[in-house]
Amino acid sequence: MATEVLVIPHLHFDTVWRRCFDRPARKHGLTVRSYAQVEERCLERWLELAGRGYTFSEGQACILRKYLERNPGRRDTIREMARDGRLNVVLAGEVVQDTVLPAAEGLVRNFLTAWPFYRDLVGEDHPALKLAWLEDAFGNSPNYPQVLRGVGAEVACKLTYRTLGEDVWVGIDGTKIPCFDRAPAVGAGGFEKNRPCPACRGQGCRACRQSGMIFVPGFDEAGLRRAFEAAAAAEGPYVVLGIMAEEILPDPRIADLIDEFHARFAGKATFRFANQTDIAERFGPVMRQALAGRDDKPSVDLNPAMPGCMVSRIGMKQRVRAVTYRLLAAEAALAGASWQAGIPAAPPPALAEAWRNLTFCQFHDAVTGTHIDNAFVELSDMLDAAEKVALRYAPVPAGGRKTIEKFTPVRAGKGRKKLGRLTVKFDRAGIVSILCEGQDVFGQVPAPIRVNRHPRIGELVMEHDFGDAWGQRIEPLAGVQHDMTAILLGEYNTAVEAAPGAIRWRGAYRGHDPKVKRLKWTVTARPSEDGRRIDFVTEIDWDTASRRIRVLVPVRSEGDTATYEVPFGFIDRTFDASQLDYSQWKSNTMEFPTLHWVRKAVDARSGVAVLNKGLPCNRYTPGRFDLSLLRSPEWEFCVAEPGTYEFWDTDGQRDAGKQRFEYSLLPYYEGLSDGDLTRIGYRYNPCPRPWFRRSPWRATWW
């Protein structure tokens, strides 16, 4: 029987990264046109070739919506192509989102905001909407199968960077979803970054037909021929010949090759254009068999992947989380008013637009910080717009007269102070011990970073972090536990002060690290309202390169496993030094994404939890938590490739300027369930006041 070769061209579409989405990026007299413009050109070229059977797939609602806004007369044509199977509108949601950094509700809203558009364009019965498209996301939440099933997906497709390795993906709650990424396939493709027109430097001229870009044939025909030959030689009832491209216009040579090889291998292999739904149909029996035989033990954790993304442009992560909760507060206020009035009311259209702006910012090159500075401004404008809508319906209550705390210097630079139920012993370097009725779950880091003293509880530390926005690429000297390049910043505290309900440390780095132009900080510790926690507010003003700021929290335990809260669940993760990897595509620094908390149990009744507000990068090593606040990657990596075109617009990834962070330490001694801790985390997290961007490319929160 002849092998059926399913030729599936696929164009990977970004929304932000090296370009803005819907505005030009300008710097140094050069203009880089938007992704909307590139993608419009690609879609137009595909429609020109669709008569030859050329197929296409895209499911990010924002991209298709923007194309139809620019080309409203194409709506009926797009619908016809979807009905005929030449277009697969796969279930990507508003964007192919990052699934480990947003709030839990944001992961669901990404799909809910897209469904009205899907229904209008192709209808709920469009078969490709059963295929969840995850291409290029950096890691995936361990409970994402639950989310995908909940929004109607029946198959997961295109897991990347940390792949599944089996045909069924099982979430930590036992939810199962098949995955066809292991269908028999041969790959080919090409990547192009369409450079600004040299004649007009991207402005638009006759030479580039006002496009501002130079489009070139991006496919290597010899490489395509080799892929076709390999597909023809494959054995079995079918094989997928996937042709992956990025920014490359659909090419008529692919249709020519199909005609040529179909005739050449008549009787042995048939060649035809196909789409993702064809893979799901052919690979369906394998997936169904795997599903029937799979138990409910969770699949391997698909994290960490590109762990630098959990810290780069940290303000984007903080804002996405905070604006999500502000939008939820607005919805709750509207629902409450409707309930009290006894009149059902739909949410206003402005709120739907706000959610679209918010979920757009969850794109895997947006919330991750892996984009140019011009794109950061565009994303910040979207978050500003979403937050203003939320404030319209749920204004921040006017507070009373703010009490100004009077801090006074602590004599001798050390002391003991009661903060709520906790007794804190401290000195100028930081917190020495935290006791609750004589009990202590905090310890000392077993291998001190510096030989002259152990780190304090909650002390800031500065480390070398050579790499790019995606990850650290050079391993620390002597290892994670005792990095010989680390500097305990408590050594540079200039003052320790106390107020009736707070302790404050102020400091400035006065060493001679040539990568540090400016580094000042203020760390303030107060008791939580219930007196059980110590809540920290840390303000940092810095200008560095290739450095990272962490918070160290020693724990009285040598165990290697901690529990992390993730969207809709909890997962135990074990530190394994053998897994440390600083390579380009498989980096693993054993730091994991966290929703609101990570905790280490010391025994059956006691332990330590670290709570955060928009600070997702946590690591537990035996005897210590690390909470990352800031990093300043210098290497631009693939966000700027001068081999295609020079556009150096990445300095904002260093996060220079003033930043504000909130986190909390919760020691417990009487038992604490994951559910109770999660409720504490949610109560701790709502944003108390609006945040707005105040500078050309970076956020300033205070």
C-alpha positions as CSV (number, residue, x, y, z in Angstrom):
1,M,0.0,0.0,0.0
2,A,1.3,3.4,-0.9
3,T,2.5,5.7,1.9
4,E,0.3,8.8,2.3
5,V,2.6,11.8,2.6
6,L,0.7,14.7,4.4
7,V,2.5,17.9,3.4
8,I,1.7,20.5,6.1
9,P,3.1,23.9,5.8
10,H,3.0,25.9,9.0
11,L,3.9,29.6,9.5
12,H,4.9,30.4,13.1
13,F,3.4,33.8,14.0
14,D,4.6,35.8,16.9
15,T,2.6,38.7,18.3
16,V,5.5,40.6,19.9
17,W,9.2,39.8,20.1
18,R,11.6,41.4,17.6
19,R,8.8,43.6,16.4
20,C,5.8,45.3,17.9
21,F,2.4,43.9,17.2
22,D,0.5,46.8,15.6
23,R,2.9,49.7,15.5
24,P,6.3,50.4,14.0
25,A,9.4,50.1,16.2
26,R,11.8,53.0,15.8
27,K,15.3,53.5,17.0
28,H,18.5,55.1,15.7
29,G,16.7,56.3,12.5
30,L,15.6,52.7,11.6
31,T,12.0,51.6,11.5
32,V,11.0,47.9,12.0
33,R,7.5,47.2,10.8
34,S,4.9,45.4,12.9
35,Y,4.1,41.7,13.1
36,A,0.6,42.6,12.0
37,Q,2.0,43.9,8.7
38,V,4.2,40.9,8.2
39,E,1.4,38.5,9.0
40,E,-1.0,40.3,6.7
41,R,1.5,39.9,3.8
42,C,1.9,36.1,4.6
43,L,-1.9,35.6,4.7
44,E,-2.4,37.4,1.4
45,R,0.2,35.3,-0.3
46,W,-1.4,32.1,1.1
47,L,-4.8,33.1,-0.3
48,E,-3.1,33.6,-3.7
49,L,-1.9,29.9,-3.5
50,A,-5.0,28.4,-1.9
51,G,-6.4,27.4,-5.3
52,R,-3.6,24.9,-5.6
53,G,-4.7,23.3,-2.3
54,Y,-2.1,25.1,-0.2
55,T,-3.1,24.8,3.4
56,F,-2.7,27.1,6.4
57,S,-3.1,27.0,10.1
58,E,-3.4,29.8,12.8
59,G,-5.4,30.0,15.9
60,Q,-4.3,33.1,17.8
61,A,-7.5,35.2,17.7
62,C,-5.6,38.5,18.0
63,I,-3.8,37.8,14.7
64,L,-6.8,36.8,12.7
65,R,-8.9,39.6,14.2
66,K,-6.3,42.2,13.3
67,Y,-6.0,40.8,9.7
68,L,-9.8,41.1,9.3
69,E,-9.8,44.6,10.7
70,R,-7.3,45.5,8.1
71,N,-9.1,43.4,5.4
72,P,-12.8,43.2,6.2
73,G,-13.7,42.1,2.7
74,R,-11.8,38.8,3.3
75,R,-14.0,37.5,6.1
76,D,-16.2,35.3,3.8
77,T,-13.1,34.0,2.0
78,I,-11.5,33.0,5.3
79,R,-14.8,31.3,6.4
80,E,-14.9,29.3,3.1
81,M,-11.2,28.2,3.5
82,A,-12.0,27.0,7.0
83,R,-15.1,25.1,5.8
84,D,-13.0,23.4,3.1
85,G,-10.2,22.4,5.4
86,R,-7.6,24.5,3.7
87,L,-7.5,26.7,6.9
88,N,-7.3,25.2,10.4
89,V,-8.2,27.7,13.1
90,V,-6.6,25.8,15.9
91,L,-7.4,26.4,19.6
92,A,-4.6,28.8,20.7
93,G,-6.8,31.4,22.5
94,E,-6.1,35.1,22.2
95,V,-2.4,34.2,22.0
96,V,-0.2,31.2,22.5
97,Q,0.4,32.1,26.1
98,D,3.0,31.4,28.6
99,T,1.3,29.0,31.0
100,V,3.6,29.3,34.1
101,L,3.7,33.0,34.8
102,P,0.2,34.4,34.6
103,A,-2.4,34.1,37.3
104,A,-4.6,31.0,37.2
105,E,-7.7,32.9,36.0
106,G,-5.6,34.5,33.2
107,L,-4.9,31.0,31.7
108,V,-8.6,30.4,31.3
109,R,-9.5,33.9,30.1
110,N,-7.0,33.5,27.3
111,F,-9.4,31.1,25.7
112,L,-12.7,32.6,26.9
113,T,-11.8,36.0,25.3
114,A,-11.2,34.3,22.0
115,W,-14.4,32.1,21.8
116,P,-16.7,34.9,20.6
117,F,-14.4,35.6,17.7
118,Y,-14.1,31.8,17.0
119,R,-17.8,31.4,17.0
120,D,-18.4,34.3,14.6
121,L,-15.6,33.3,12.2
122,V,-15.8,29.5,12.0
123,G,-18.4,28.3,14.4
124,E,-18.1,26.1,17.4
125,D,-18.0,22.9,15.3
126,H,-14.9,23.8,13.4
127,P,-12.8,20.6,13.9
128,A,-9.5,22.4,14.4
129,L,-10.9,24.0,17.5
130,K,-10.5,20.6,19.3
131,L,-6.7,21.0,18.8
132,A,-5.0,23.0,21.5
133,W,-1.9,24.7,20.0
134,L,1.0,25.4,22.4
135,E,3.9,26.0,20.0
136,D,6.9,27.9,21.4
137,A,5.6,28.2,25.0
138,F,8.5,28.0,27.5
139,G,7.5,25.1,29.7
140,N,3.9,24.3,30.6
141,S,1.9,24.3,33.8
142,P,1.7,20.8,35.3
143,N,-2.1,21.2,35.5
144,Y,-2.6,22.7,32.1
145,P,-4.4,19.5,30.8
146,Q,-7.3,20.5,33.2
147,V,-7.5,24.0,31.6
148,L,-7.3,22.6,28.1
149,R,-10.1,20.1,28.7
150,G,-12.2,22.7,30.4
151,V,-12.1,25.0,27.3
152,G,-13.0,22.2,24.9
153,A,-9.7,20.9,23.7
154,E,-9.5,17.2,22.9
155,V,-5.9,17.0,21.8
156,A,-2.7,19.0,22.8
157,C,-0.3,19.9,20.0
158,K,3.2,21.3,19.7
159,L,4.7,21.2,23.2
160,T,8.2,22.7,22.9
161,Y,11.5,23.0,24.7
162,R,10.6,20.4,27.3
163,T,8.6,17.9,25.4
164,L,6.2,15.2,26.7
165,G,7.8,11.9,25.6
166,E,4.5,10.1,25.6
167,D,1.1,10.3,23.7
168,V,-1.0,11.3,26.7
169,W,-0.4,14.3,28.9
170,V,-1.7,13.8,32.5
171,G,-2.1,16.8,34.8
172,I,-1.4,16.8,38.5
173,D,-5.2,16.4,39.1
174,G,-5.3,13.3,36.9
175,T,-6.9,15.0,33.9
176,K,-5.7,13.4,30.7
177,I,-5.4,14.8,27.2
178,P,-3.9,13.0,24.1
179,C,-1.0,14.6,22.3
180,F,0.0,14.0,18.7
181,D,3.5,15.4,18.8
182,R,5.0,12.0,18.3
183,A,3.2,11.2,15.0
184,P,5.6,9.8,12.4
185,A,7.0,12.9,10.7
186,V,9.8,14.4,8.5
187,G,10.7,18.0,9.0
188,A,11.9,20.8,6.8
189,G,11.6,24.6,6.8
190,G,13.3,27.9,7.0
191,F,13.5,31.1,9.1
192,E,13.7,34.6,7.8
193,K,13.6,38.0,9.6
194,N,12.4,40.4,6.9
195,R,14.8,43.3,7.1
196,P,13.9,47.0,6.8
197,C,14.2,48.3,3.3
198,P,17.8,49.7,2.9
199,A,16.6,52.4,0.5
200,C,14.2,54.0,3.0
201,R,15.4,52.4,6.3
202,G,11.9,51.0,6.9
203,Q,9.9,54.2,6.3
204,G,8.3,53.0,3.1
205,C,9.2,53.9,-0.5
206,R,8.6,52.9,-4.1
207,A,11.5,50.4,-4.0
208,C,9.7,48.3,-1.2
209,R,6.2,49.2,-2.4
210,Q,5.7,51.2,0.8
211,S,6.0,48.0,2.9
212,G,9.2,49.2,4.6
213,M,10.6,45.6,4.2
214,I,12.5,43.4,1.9
215,F,10.8,40.0,1.4
216,V,13.1,37.3,0.0
217,P,12.3,33.6,-0.9
218,G,13.3,32.0,2.4
219,F,13.1,28.3,1.6
220,D,16.2,26.2,0.7
221,E,14.9,24.2,-2.3
222,A,17.7,21.6,-1.9
223,G,16.7,21.1,1.7
224,L,13.0,20.8,0.8
225,R,13.9,18.2,-1.8
226,R,15.8,16.1,0.7
227,A,12.8,16.2,3.0
228,F,10.5,15.1,0.2
229,E,12.9,12.2,-0.6
230,A,13.0,11.2,3.1
231,A,9.2,11.2,3.2
232,A,8.9,9.1,0.0
233,A,11.3,6.5,1.6
234,A,9.2,6.3,4.9
235,E,7.4,3.1,5.6
236,G,3.9,2.9,7.0
237,P,0.4,4.0,6.0
238,Y,1.3,7.7,6.4
239,V,4.0,10.2,7.3
240,V,3.7,13.9,8.1
241,L,6.0,16.2,6.1
242,G,6.0,19.3,8.2
243,I,7.3,22.5,6.7
244,M,7.9,25.0,9.4
245,A,8.6,28.6,8.6
246,E,8.8,32.0,10.2
247,E,8.2,35.3,8.4
248,I,8.6,33.4,5.1
249,L,5.9,34.0,2.5
250,P,4.1,30.8,1.4
251,D,6.0,29.5,-1.6
252,P,4.6,28.1,-4.8
253,R,7.6,25.8,-5.1
254,I,6.1,23.6,-2.4
255,A,3.1,23.0,-4.6
256,D,5.4,22.3,-7.5
257,L,7.3,19.7,-5.5
258,I,4.1,18.0,-4.4
259,D,3.1,17.7,-8.1
260,E,6.5,16.4,-9.0
261,F,6.9,13.9,-6.3
262,H,3.3,12.7,-6.5
263,A,4.0,11.8,-10.1
264,R,7.5,10.4,-9.5
265,F,6.5,8.0,-6.7
266,A,3.1,6.9,-8.1
267,G,2.2,3.6,-6.6
268,K,4.7,3.9,-3.8
269,A,3.8,7.3,-2.2
270,T,1.1,9.9,-2.6
271,F,1.8,13.5,-1.8
272,R,-0.9,16.1,-0.9
273,F,-1.4,19.2,1.1
274,A,-2.9,18.5,4.5
275,N,-3.5,20.2,7.9
276,Q,-3.3,19.4,11.6
277,T,-6.8,17.8,11.7
278,D,-5.4,15.2,9.3
279,I,-2.7,14.3,11.7
280,A,-5.3,14.0,14.5
281,E,-7.3,11.7,12.4
282,R,-4.4,9.5,11.3
283,F,-2.8,9.3,14.7
284,G,-6.1,9.0,16.5
285,P,-6.0,5.2,17.0
286,V,-2.6,5.4,18.6
287,M,-3.7,8.3,20.9
288,R,-7.0,6.5,21.9
289,Q,-5.1,3.3,22.7
290,A,-2.6,5.2,24.8
291,L,-5.4,7.1,26.6
292,A,-7.2,3.8,27.4
293,G,-4.1,2.3,28.9
294,R,-2.8,5.3,30.8
295,D,-3.2,5.6,34.5
296,D,-3.8,8.9,36.3
297,K,-0.2,9.3,37.5
298,P,0.9,12.8,36.4
299,S,3.2,13.2,33.5
300,V,6.7,14.5,33.9
301,D,6.9,18.2,34.9
302,L,7.6,20.2,31.8
303,N,9.5,22.8,33.8
304,P,11.8,24.6,34.0
305,A,12.2,25.7,30.4
306,M,14.0,29.0,29.7
307,P,14.1,29.8,33.5
308,G,15.5,33.3,32.9
309,C,12.0,34.3,31.6
310,M,10.7,34.0,35.2
311,V,12.8,37.1,36.2
312,S,13.6,39.1,33.0
313,R,11.6,42.4,32.8
314,I,10.2,41.5,36.2
315,G,7.7,44.4,36.2
316,M,5.8,42.8,33.3
317,K,5.2,39.7,35.4
318,Q,4.1,41.8,38.4
319,R,1.8,43.9,36.3
320,V,0.1,41.1,34.4
321,R,-0.6,39.4,37.7
322,A,-1.9,42.6,39.4
323,V,-4.1,43.7,36.5
324,T,-5.7,40.3,36.4
325,Y,-6.8,40.6,40.0
326,R,-7.9,44.2,39.4
327,L,-10.1,43.0,36.5
328,L,-11.6,40.3,38.6
329,A,-12.4,42.9,41.3
330,A,-14.2,45.0,38.7
331,E,-16.2,42.0,37.6
332,A,-17.1,41.1,41.2
333,A,-18.2,44.7,41.8
334,L,-20.5,44.7,38.8
335,A,-21.9,41.3,39.7
336,G,-22.5,42.4,43.2
337,A,-24.3,45.5,42.0
338,S,-26.4,43.5,39.6
339,W,-27.3,41.0,42.4
340,Q,-28.4,43.8,44.8
341,A,-30.5,45.5,42.1
342,G,-32.1,42.2,41.2
343,I,-31.5,42.9,37.5
344,P,-29.3,40.6,35.4
345,A,-26.6,42.5,33.5
346,A,-23.9,41.4,31.1
347,P,-20.4,42.8,31.6
348,P,-19.8,46.0,29.6
349,P,-17.9,45.7,26.3
350,A,-15.1,47.7,27.7
351,L,-14.3,45.0,30.2
352,A,-14.1,42.4,27.4
353,E,-11.6,44.6,25.6
354,A,-9.6,45.0,28.8
355,W,-9.4,41.2,29.1
356,R,-8.2,41.0,25.5
357,N,-5.5,43.5,26.3
358,L,-4.5,41.6,29.4
359,T,-4.4,38.2,27.8
360,F,-2.4,39.5,24.9
361,C,0.3,40.4,27.4
362,Q,0.4,36.7,28.5
363,F,2.0,35.8,25.1
364,H,5.1,33.7,25.5
365,D,7.4,36.5,24.4
366,A,5.5,39.2,26.3
367,V,5.0,38.3,30.0
368,T,8.4,36.5,29.8
369,G,10.3,39.7,29.0
370,T,11.8,38.4,25.8
371,H,11.0,41.3,23.5
372,I,12.4,44.6,22.3
373,D,12.0,47.8,24.2
374,N,9.5,49.3,21.7
375,A,7.3,46.2,22.3
376,F,7.6,46.7,26.0
377,V,6.0,50.2,25.6
378,E,3.2,48.7,23.5
379,L,2.5,46.0,26.1
380,S,2.6,48.6,28.9
381,D,0.1,50.7,27.0
382,M,-2.2,47.7,26.8
383,L,-1.9,47.0,30.5
384,D,-2.5,50.7,31.3
385,A,-5.7,50.6,29.2
386,A,-6.9,47.4,30.9
387,E,-6.2,48.7,34.4
388,K,-8.0,52.0,33.7
389,V,-11.1,50.1,32.7
390,A,-10.9,48.0,35.8
391,L,-10.6,51.1,38.0
392,R,-13.7,52.6,36.3
393,Y,-15.9,49.8,37.7
394,A,-13.9,49.0,40.9
395,P,-12.2,52.2,42.0
396,V,-9.5,51.9,44.7
397,P,-11.2,53.1,48.0
398,A,-10.0,56.4,49.2
399,G,-7.9,55.8,52.3
400,G,-7.7,57.8,55.4
401,R,-4.8,60.0,56.3
402,K,-1.7,58.0,55.8
403,T,0.2,57.4,59.0
404,I,3.8,58.3,58.7
405,E,6.0,55.9,60.6
406,K,8.8,57.4,62.5
407,F,11.9,55.3,62.1
408,T,14.8,55.9,64.4
409,P,18.3,54.4,64.3
410,V,18.8,51.2,66.3
411,R,21.5,51.7,68.9
412,A,24.5,49.4,68.6
413,G,23.0,48.3,65.2
414,K,21.2,45.3,66.6
415,G,18.3,44.4,68.7
416,R,15.2,42.3,69.3
417,K,11.7,43.3,68.3
418,K,8.2,41.8,68.5
419,L,6.5,41.8,65.1
420,G,3.0,40.4,65.7
421,R,3.3,36.9,67.2
422,L,6.9,36.7,66.1
423,T,10.1,37.7,67.9
424,V,12.8,39.0,65.6
425,K,16.4,39.2,66.5
426,F,18.3,41.4,64.0
427,D,21.5,43.4,63.3
428,R,22.7,45.7,60.7
429,A,23.2,42.9,58.2
430,G,19.6,41.6,58.6
431,I,17.4,39.1,60.5
432,V,19.4,36.7,62.7
433,S,16.4,34.7,64.0
434,I,12.6,34.5,64.0
435,L,11.0,32.8,67.0
436,C,7.3,32.0,67.7
437,E,6.9,31.2,71.4
438,G,10.5,29.9,71.5
439,Q,10.1,27.8,68.4
440,D,12.3,28.2,65.3
441,V,12.0,26.7,61.8
442,F,14.6,28.9,60.2
443,G,18.2,27.7,60.2
444,Q,21.5,28.6,58.6
445,V,22.5,27.9,55.1
446,P,24.5,24.7,55.5
447,A,27.3,25.8,53.2
448,P,27.8,29.5,53.8
449,I,28.2,31.7,50.7
450,R,30.9,33.7,52.5
451,V,33.3,32.2,54.9
452,N,33.1,35.0,57.5
453,R,29.3,34.6,58.3
454,H,26.1,32.8,57.4
455,P,23.5,34.7,55.4
456,R,20.7,36.4,57.3
457,I,17.0,35.4,57.0
458,G,15.7,37.3,54.0
459,E,19.0,38.9,53.1
460,L,19.6,40.2,49.6
461,V,22.4,38.7,47.6
462,M,23.9,39.8,44.3
463,E,25.2,37.1,41.9
464,H,26.8,37.0,38.5
465,D,24.2,36.0,35.9
466,F,25.8,35.9,32.5
467,G,23.2,35.2,29.8
468,D,20.2,36.5,27.9
469,A,16.6,37.1,28.7
470,W,15.8,33.4,28.4
471,G,18.4,32.1,30.8
472,Q,21.7,32.2,32.6
473,R,24.3,30.6,30.3
474,I,27.5,30.4,32.5
475,E,27.3,28.3,35.6
476,P,28.2,29.9,39.0
477,L,31.7,29.5,40.3
478,A,31.8,26.5,42.7
479,G,28.1,25.7,42.3
480,V,24.7,26.8,43.5
481,Q,25.1,26.2,47.2
482,H,28.2,28.2,47.7
483,D,28.7,30.5,44.7
484,M,32.0,32.2,45.1
485,T,30.9,35.1,42.9
486,A,27.9,36.0,45.2
487,I,28.0,39.1,47.4
488,L,25.9,39.3,50.6
489,L,24.4,42.8,50.4
490,G,23.9,42.9,54.2
491,E,27.6,43.7,54.3
492,Y,26.7,47.0,52.6
493,N,23.7,48.0,54.7
494,T,24.3,51.6,55.9
495,A,21.6,51.8,58.5
496,V,19.1,49.7,60.5
497,E,16.2,51.5,61.9
498,A,13.0,50.7,63.8
499,A,9.5,52.0,64.1
500,P,6.8,50.8,66.5
501,G,5.7,48.1,64.1
502,A,8.6,47.7,61.6
503,I,12.3,47.3,61.0
504,R,14.0,48.9,58.1
505,W,17.4,48.4,56.5
506,R,19.0,50.8,54.0
507,G,22.0,50.1,52.0
508,A,24.1,50.9,48.9
509,Y,26.7,48.8,47.2
510,R,30.2,50.4,47.6
511,G,32.3,47.7,46.1
512,H,34.2,47.8,42.9
513,D,32.2,45.4,40.6
514,P,32.7,47.0,37.2
515,K,29.2,45.7,36.1
516,V,27.5,47.7,38.8
517,K,26.9,51.4,38.1
518,R,24.3,51.9,40.8
519,L,22.7,49.7,43.4
520,K,20.8,51.1,46.4
521,W,18.0,49.4,48.4
522,T,15.6,49.7,51.3
523,V,14.1,46.6,52.9
524,T,11.2,47.1,55.3
525,A,9.8,44.2,57.4
526,R,6.4,44.5,59.1
527,P,4.0,41.9,60.7
528,S,0.9,40.8,58.7
529,E,-2.5,41.8,60.0
530,D,-2.9,38.5,61.8
531,G,0.6,38.7,63.2
532,R,1.6,35.3,61.7
533,R,3.9,36.5,58.9
534,I,6.6,39.0,58.3
535,D,5.7,41.0,55.2
536,F,8.6,42.6,53.3
537,V,8.7,45.6,51.0
538,T,12.0,45.9,49.1
539,E,12.8,48.9,47.0
540,I,15.8,48.7,44.7
541,D,17.4,51.3,42.5
542,W,19.9,49.7,40.2
543,D,21.8,49.9,37.0
544,T,23.9,46.8,36.4
545,A,24.8,44.3,33.7
546,S,24.9,40.5,34.0
547,R,23.8,40.5,37.7
548,R,21.0,39.0,39.7
549,I,19.4,39.9,43.0
550,R,18.0,37.1,45.2
551,V,16.5,36.8,48.6
552,L,17.9,34.0,50.7
553,V,15.8,32.2,53.3
554,P,17.5,29.5,55.3
555,V,15.3,26.6,56.5
556,R,16.0,24.2,59.3
557,S,15.8,21.1,57.0
558,E,18.2,19.1,54.9
559,G,15.4,17.6,52.8
560,D,15.7,18.2,49.0
561,T,12.0,18.5,48.2
562,A,9.6,21.5,48.5
563,T,6.0,22.1,47.5
564,Y,5.2,24.8,44.9
565,E,1.8,26.3,44.2
566,V,1.0,26.3,40.5
567,P,-2.3,27.4,38.8
568,F,-5.1,25.1,40.1
569,G,-2.9,22.9,42.2
570,F,0.4,22.1,44.0
571,I,3.4,20.1,43.0
572,D,6.4,18.7,44.9
573,R,9.7,19.4,43.2
574,T,13.1,18.0,44.1
575,F,16.4,19.7,43.8
576,D,18.8,17.5,41.8
577,A,22.2,19.0,41.2
578,S,22.8,16.5,38.3
579,Q,20.1,18.3,36.3
580,L,21.8,21.7,36.3
581,D,22.3,22.8,32.8
582,Y,23.3,26.2,31.4
583,S,23.2,25.4,27.7
584,Q,21.3,27.4,25.2
585,W,18.2,25.4,24.5
586,K,17.9,23.1,27.6
587,S,18.9,25.4,30.4
588,N,17.8,24.1,33.8
589,T,18.9,26.0,36.9
590,M,16.4,24.0,39.1
591,E,14.4,27.2,39.6
592,F,10.7,26.7,39.2
593,P,7.7,28.8,38.4
594,T,5.4,29.5,41.4
595,L,2.0,31.1,41.6
596,H,1.8,32.6,45.2
597,W,3.8,30.4,47.5
598,V,6.5,27.7,47.9
599,R,6.9,25.9,51.2
600,K,9.2,23.5,52.9
601,A,7.9,21.3,55.7
602,V,10.4,20.8,58.6
603,D,8.2,18.1,60.2
604,A,4.6,17.0,60.2
605,R,3.4,20.2,62.0
606,S,5.9,22.9,61.2
607,G,7.7,24.6,58.3
608,V,8.3,27.7,56.3
609,A,6.4,29.2,53.4
610,V,7.6,32.1,51.1
611,L,4.7,34.1,49.6
612,N,5.2,36.4,46.7
613,K,3.4,39.1,44.7
614,G,4.3,38.6,41.0
615,L,7.7,37.0,41.8
616,P,7.4,33.6,40.2
617,C,11.0,32.4,40.2
618,N,11.7,30.2,43.3
619,R,14.3,27.5,44.1
620,Y,14.7,25.3,47.0
621,T,18.0,23.7,47.7
622,P,18.6,21.6,50.8
623,G,18.4,24.1,53.7
624,R,17.6,27.2,51.7
625,F,15.0,29.0,49.6
626,D,16.1,31.4,46.8
627,L,13.5,34.0,45.7
628,S,14.7,36.0,42.6
629,L,13.8,39.7,42.4
630,L,15.9,41.1,39.5
631,R,18.3,40.2,36.8
632,S,20.1,42.3,34.1
633,P,20.9,40.1,31.1
634,E,23.4,41.7,28.7
635,W,23.4,39.1,25.8
636,E,20.6,40.0,23.4
637,F,20.6,36.4,22.0
638,C,18.0,36.0,19.2
639,V,16.0,39.1,20.0
640,A,18.7,41.0,18.0
641,E,20.5,39.2,15.1
642,P,22.7,41.6,13.2
643,G,23.1,38.9,10.5
644,T,19.6,39.7,9.4
645,Y,19.3,43.3,10.4
646,E,20.8,45.5,13.1
647,F,18.2,46.8,15.6
648,W,19.7,47.1,19.1
649,D,16.6,47.7,21.2
650,T,17.1,45.5,24.2
651,D,18.7,47.6,26.9
652,G,15.5,47.6,28.9
653,Q,15.9,44.0,29.6
654,R,18.4,45.1,32.2
655,D,15.6,46.6,34.2
656,A,17.6,49.6,35.2
657,G,15.8,52.0,37.5
658,K,13.6,51.9,40.6
659,Q,11.7,48.7,41.3
660,R,9.4,47.6,44.2
661,F,8.9,44.1,45.4
662,E,6.6,42.5,48.0
663,Y,7.1,39.1,49.5
664,S,6.4,37.5,52.9
665,L,7.8,34.8,55.2
666,L,5.3,32.5,57.0
667,P,6.7,30.2,59.7
668,Y,4.1,27.8,61.0
669,Y,4.1,25.4,63.9
670,E,0.6,24.0,64.2
671,G,0.1,22.4,60.8
672,L,-1.0,24.2,57.6
673,S,-2.8,22.6,54.7
674,D,-2.1,23.4,51.1
675,G,-5.7,24.7,50.8
676,D,-5.3,27.0,53.8
677,L,-1.9,28.3,52.5
678,T,-3.5,28.9,49.1
679,R,-6.2,31.0,50.7
680,I,-3.6,33.0,52.5
681,G,-1.7,33.5,49.2
682,Y,-4.8,34.8,47.4
683,R,-5.6,37.2,50.3
684,Y,-2.1,38.5,50.2
685,N,-2.0,39.1,46.5
686,P,-4.6,41.6,45.4
687,C,-2.9,44.8,44.2
688,P,-3.5,47.7,46.7
689,R,-3.2,50.5,44.2
690,P,-2.9,51.1,40.5
691,W,0.4,50.9,38.7
692,F,1.2,52.8,35.6
693,R,4.2,53.0,33.3
694,R,6.2,56.2,33.7
695,S,9.2,55.9,31.4
696,P,9.9,55.2,27.8
697,W,10.6,51.5,28.2
698,R,10.6,50.5,31.8
699,A,8.1,50.4,34.6
700,T,8.5,52.4,37.8
701,W,6.2,51.4,40.6
702,W,7.0,53.8,43.4
